[in-house]
Amino acid sequence: MTQVKNKKLNMGPFFVFLASLCFSIGGLCIKSISWNAMAINGGRNILAALVFGVYLLITRHKLVINKPVIIGALSMSATTILFTFANKMTTAANTIILQYTAPIFVVILSALIFKVKPKKLDIVAIILIFGGVVCFFIDSLAAGNMLGNGLALLSGLTYAGIFMMNTAKNADSLSSTFFGMCINVIVGLPFLIQQDFSGTTGIAWVAFLCLGLFQVGFGYVFLNIGLKTTPATMASLVCGLEPVLNPIWVAIVYHELLTPLALVGAAIVFLTIIIYNILKAKPTS
C-alpha cells in the first residue's frame, strides 16, 4: 500500500496578499475623510496600535528598545504621516507609485552612508526610476500637485529607512512598527482633539475604522506573519499588488485617473521595481 505524504500548505504568500489588500485601501479611505491629515493619521494609529498590541501579546513578543529600533520607528512614523498628507494633495496613484521608489533610495543611502558601491543592476534601475519620477513631476506642473508629489517621493525615502533599519544588527521590525504607531498617536492626538467631527458622514467613519483596523493594524499583522515563510521573490511580486489596487479603488469611487504622462511614469517605476526585486532575489553563483 502506497503512503501519501501530507505536505503542509504554506500560507505565507496568502498572508502577504491579505496585507497588500489591506494596504491598498489607504488612498480610498483617506480621500473619504474630510479631516486634516494629522488628525487622520493620529486617529488611525490609535486603532492600529491596539490591534498590533494584541498581536504582540498573543505571540508573546517582547518589545526591544535600541538605536535601530528607534530609527526604524521614526522612519515608520514619518512614512505614514507623509503618505497621508500626499494623498490629500495629489492623486492616490501618484502617492503610492512615488512611495514605491523606496528600494532605489535604499541603494542610494547604502552608497552614501555605508559606502556600499552600487552594482550595474542598481545603477540601471536608478536611471529608469528617475526617468519615471520625472514624468510625474512634469505632469504635476500642469495639475498643481507638485507639493503632494514631493511629499510622496519623500515618503519613499523614509520608507527606505524602515527597510534599512529592520535589516540592521539588533533590529526588531515588530518593535519598530509598534513604537512607530505610538509616535503617530502622540504626534497626531492634539490635531485629533481639535478636529471638528460635526460634519463627518457615516461613510467617513467607516473609512476611518477601515484605515485603523485593517489598512494599518491587520495590514502589518498579516505582513509580519506572511514574510516569515514567503520567499523574497514571491513576496516582492505579491506586494506589487498594492500600487496597482490602490489607484483602482480610488478611480472606481472618485473617478481619479492618471494622466497619460503620469501613466507612463507609473509603468516605468512599477515595472522597474518589480523586475529589479526579482533579479536581486535570485541567488548569485
C-alpha positions as CSV (number, residue, x, y, z in Angstrom):
1,M,0.0,0.0,0.0
2,T,1.4,3.4,-1.0
3,Q,1.8,6.1,1.6
4,V,0.6,9.5,0.8
5,K,2.8,12.3,2.2
6,N,0.9,15.2,3.6
7,K,2.6,18.4,2.7
8,K,1.8,21.3,4.9
9,L,0.4,24.2,2.8
10,N,2.5,27.3,3.0
11,M,0.1,30.1,3.9
12,G,2.8,32.8,3.9
13,P,2.0,34.2,0.4
14,F,-1.7,34.3,1.3
15,F,-1.0,36.5,4.3
16,V,1.3,38.7,2.2
17,F,-1.6,39.0,-0.2
18,L,-4.0,40.0,2.6
19,A,-1.5,42.6,3.8
20,S,-1.3,44.1,0.3
21,L,-5.1,44.1,0.1
22,C,-5.3,45.9,3.4
23,F,-2.6,48.5,2.5
24,S,-4.3,49.2,-0.9
25,I,-7.4,50.8,0.6
26,G,-5.3,53.6,2.2
27,G,-5.8,56.1,-0.6
28,L,-9.5,55.5,-0.9
29,C,-10.2,55.7,2.8
30,I,-8.1,58.9,3.3
31,K,-9.9,60.7,0.5
32,S,-13.2,59.7,2.0
33,I,-12.4,61.6,5.3
34,S,-12.5,65.4,5.4
35,W,-10.3,65.7,8.5
36,N,-6.8,67.2,8.3
37,A,-4.0,64.7,7.6
38,M,-2.5,64.8,11.1
39,A,-5.9,64.0,12.7
40,I,-6.5,61.1,10.3
41,N,-3.0,59.6,10.8
42,G,-3.2,60.0,14.6
43,G,-6.6,58.5,14.8
44,R,-6.0,55.5,12.6
45,N,-2.8,54.7,14.6
46,I,-4.8,54.6,17.9
47,L,-6.8,51.7,16.4
48,A,-3.8,50.2,14.7
49,A,-1.7,50.2,17.9
50,L,-4.5,48.4,19.7
51,V,-4.7,45.7,17.0
52,F,-0.9,45.3,16.8
53,G,-0.5,45.3,20.6
54,V,-2.9,42.4,20.9
55,Y,-0.9,40.5,18.2
56,L,2.3,41.1,20.2
57,L,0.6,39.8,23.4
58,I,-0.7,36.7,21.6
59,T,2.7,35.9,20.1
60,R,4.4,36.9,23.4
61,H,6.9,39.0,21.5
62,K,9.0,41.2,23.9
63,L,9.5,44.7,22.8
64,V,13.1,45.9,22.2
65,I,14.4,49.4,22.6
66,N,17.7,50.3,20.9
67,K,19.1,52.6,18.3
68,P,18.0,50.6,15.2
69,V,14.5,50.1,16.6
70,I,14.1,53.8,17.4
71,I,15.3,54.9,14.0
72,G,13.0,52.3,12.4
73,A,10.1,53.6,14.4
74,L,10.7,57.2,13.5
75,S,11.0,56.2,9.8
76,M,7.7,54.3,10.0
77,S,6.0,57.3,11.7
78,A,7.4,59.8,9.1
79,T,6.3,57.5,6.2
80,T,2.7,57.2,7.3
81,I,2.4,61.0,8.0
82,L,3.9,61.9,4.6
83,F,1.7,59.3,2.9
84,T,-1.4,60.8,4.5
85,F,-0.5,64.3,3.5
86,A,0.4,63.3,0.0
87,N,-3.0,61.6,-0.5
88,K,-4.7,64.8,0.4
89,M,-2.6,66.9,-2.1
90,T,-2.2,64.6,-5.1
91,T,-3.7,61.5,-6.7
92,A,-3.7,58.2,-4.9
93,A,-1.8,56.7,-7.9
94,N,0.9,59.3,-7.7
95,T,1.3,58.9,-4.0
96,I,1.7,55.1,-3.9
97,I,3.9,54.8,-7.0
98,L,6.3,57.5,-5.8
99,Q,6.4,55.9,-2.4
100,Y,7.2,52.6,-4.2
101,T,10.6,54.1,-5.2
102,A,11.9,53.1,-1.7
103,P,14.2,50.2,-2.9
104,I,16.1,52.7,-5.0
105,F,16.6,55.0,-2.0
106,V,18.0,52.0,-0.1
107,V,20.7,51.7,-2.8
108,I,21.5,55.4,-2.7
109,L,21.6,55.6,1.1
110,S,23.7,52.5,1.3
111,A,26.2,54.1,-1.0
112,L,26.2,57.4,0.8
113,I,26.2,56.2,4.4
114,F,27.7,52.7,4.3
115,K,29.9,53.2,1.2
116,V,28.4,50.2,-0.5
117,K,29.2,50.5,-4.2
118,P,26.1,50.1,-6.3
119,K,26.1,47.3,-8.9
120,K,25.3,47.7,-12.6
121,L,21.7,46.5,-12.0
122,D,21.3,49.1,-9.2
123,I,22.5,51.9,-11.5
124,V,20.3,50.9,-14.4
125,A,17.3,50.7,-12.0
126,I,18.1,54.2,-10.5
127,I,18.2,55.7,-14.0
128,L,14.9,54.2,-15.1
129,I,13.2,55.1,-11.8
130,F,14.5,58.7,-12.1
131,G,13.0,58.9,-15.6
132,G,9.7,57.6,-14.4
133,V,9.6,60.1,-11.5
134,V,10.4,63.0,-13.9
135,C,7.2,62.1,-15.7
136,F,5.2,62.6,-12.5
137,F,6.7,66.0,-11.8
138,I,6.4,67.3,-15.3
139,D,2.8,66.3,-15.1
140,S,2.3,67.9,-11.7
141,L,3.3,71.3,-13.0
142,A,0.1,71.4,-15.0
143,A,-2.1,69.6,-12.4
144,G,-0.9,71.7,-9.5
145,N,0.2,68.6,-7.5
146,M,3.9,69.5,-7.1
147,L,3.9,69.6,-3.3
148,G,1.8,66.4,-3.0
149,N,4.2,64.6,-5.4
150,G,7.2,65.9,-3.5
151,L,5.8,64.6,-0.2
152,A,5.0,61.2,-1.8
153,L,8.6,60.9,-3.1
154,L,9.9,61.9,0.4
155,S,7.8,59.1,1.9
156,G,9.7,56.8,-0.4
157,L,12.9,58.0,1.2
158,T,11.6,57.5,4.7
159,Y,10.2,54.1,3.7
160,A,13.7,53.1,2.7
161,G,14.8,53.9,6.2
162,I,12.3,51.3,7.5
163,F,13.9,48.6,5.3
164,M,17.4,49.6,6.2
165,M,16.8,49.7,10.0
166,N,14.8,46.4,10.0
167,T,17.8,44.6,8.5
168,A,20.4,46.3,10.7
169,K,22.1,44.4,13.6
170,N,19.9,44.1,16.7
171,A,16.9,45.4,14.8
172,D,13.4,44.3,15.6
173,S,10.7,45.1,13.0
174,L,7.8,44.3,15.3
175,S,9.1,46.7,18.0
176,S,9.8,49.4,15.3
177,T,6.3,49.0,13.9
178,F,4.6,49.3,17.3
179,F,6.6,52.2,18.5
180,G,6.1,53.9,15.2
181,M,2.4,53.6,15.7
182,C,2.7,55.0,19.2
183,I,4.7,58.0,18.0
184,N,1.9,58.7,15.4
185,V,-0.7,58.6,18.2
186,I,1.3,61.1,20.4
187,V,2.0,63.5,17.5
188,G,-1.5,63.3,16.0
189,L,-3.6,63.4,19.2
190,P,-3.6,67.2,19.6
191,F,-4.9,67.5,16.0
192,L,-7.5,64.8,16.6
193,I,-8.7,66.6,19.7
194,Q,-9.1,69.9,17.9
195,Q,-10.8,68.3,14.9
196,D,-14.4,69.3,14.3
197,F,-16.4,66.0,13.8
198,S,-19.8,67.6,13.3
199,G,-19.8,67.2,9.5
200,T,-18.3,63.7,9.5
201,T,-20.5,61.4,7.5
202,G,-21.2,57.7,8.2
203,I,-19.1,56.7,5.2
204,A,-16.2,58.8,6.6
205,W,-16.5,57.0,10.0
206,V,-16.5,53.6,8.2
207,A,-13.4,54.7,6.2
208,F,-11.7,55.8,9.4
209,L,-12.3,52.4,11.1
210,C,-11.1,50.6,8.0
211,L,-7.9,52.7,8.0
212,G,-7.0,52.0,11.6
213,L,-8.2,48.4,12.0
214,F,-7.4,47.0,8.6
215,Q,-5.2,49.3,6.4
216,V,-2.6,49.7,9.2
217,G,-3.4,47.3,12.1
218,F,-4.2,44.0,10.4
219,G,-2.2,45.0,7.4
220,Y,1.1,45.0,9.4
221,V,0.0,41.9,11.3
222,F,-0.6,39.9,8.1
223,L,2.6,41.2,6.6
224,N,4.7,40.0,9.6
225,I,3.0,36.6,9.5
226,G,3.4,36.2,5.8
227,L,7.1,37.3,5.5
228,K,8.1,34.5,7.9
229,T,7.5,31.8,5.3
230,T,7.3,33.6,1.9
231,P,10.3,33.6,-0.4
232,A,11.7,37.1,-1.2
233,T,10.8,36.9,-4.9
234,M,7.2,35.9,-4.3
235,A,6.8,38.5,-1.6
236,S,8.0,41.3,-3.8
237,L,5.6,40.2,-6.6
238,V,2.6,39.9,-4.2
239,C,3.4,43.2,-2.5
240,G,3.4,44.7,-6.0
241,L,-0.4,44.4,-5.9
242,E,-0.7,47.4,-3.6
243,P,0.4,50.1,-6.1
244,V,-1.9,48.5,-8.6
245,L,-5.0,48.1,-6.5
246,N,-4.7,51.4,-4.6
247,P,-5.4,53.8,-7.5
248,I,-8.0,51.3,-8.9
249,W,-10.2,51.7,-5.8
250,V,-10.0,55.5,-5.9
251,A,-10.7,55.5,-9.7
252,I,-13.8,53.4,-9.2
253,V,-15.2,55.6,-6.4
254,Y,-13.9,59.1,-7.2
255,H,-13.0,58.7,-10.9
256,E,-9.5,59.9,-10.2
257,L,-7.4,58.8,-13.1
258,L,-3.8,59.1,-14.1
259,T,-2.9,61.5,-17.0
260,P,-1.2,59.9,-20.0
261,L,2.2,61.2,-18.9
262,A,1.8,60.1,-15.3
263,L,0.7,56.7,-16.6
264,V,3.9,56.3,-18.5
265,G,5.9,57.3,-15.4
266,A,3.9,54.8,-13.3
267,A,4.5,52.0,-15.7
268,I,8.3,52.7,-15.8
269,V,8.6,52.9,-12.0
270,F,6.3,49.9,-11.2
271,L,7.9,47.5,-13.8
272,T,11.4,48.6,-13.0
273,I,10.9,47.9,-9.2
274,I,9.2,44.5,-9.9
275,I,11.9,43.3,-12.3
276,Y,14.6,44.8,-10.0
277,N,13.3,42.9,-7.0
278,I,13.1,39.6,-8.9
279,L,16.7,39.9,-10.2
280,K,18.0,40.9,-6.8
281,A,16.3,38.0,-5.1
282,K,18.0,35.5,-7.4
283,P,20.9,33.7,-5.8
284,T,24.3,34.7,-7.2
285,S,26.5,31.9,-8.4
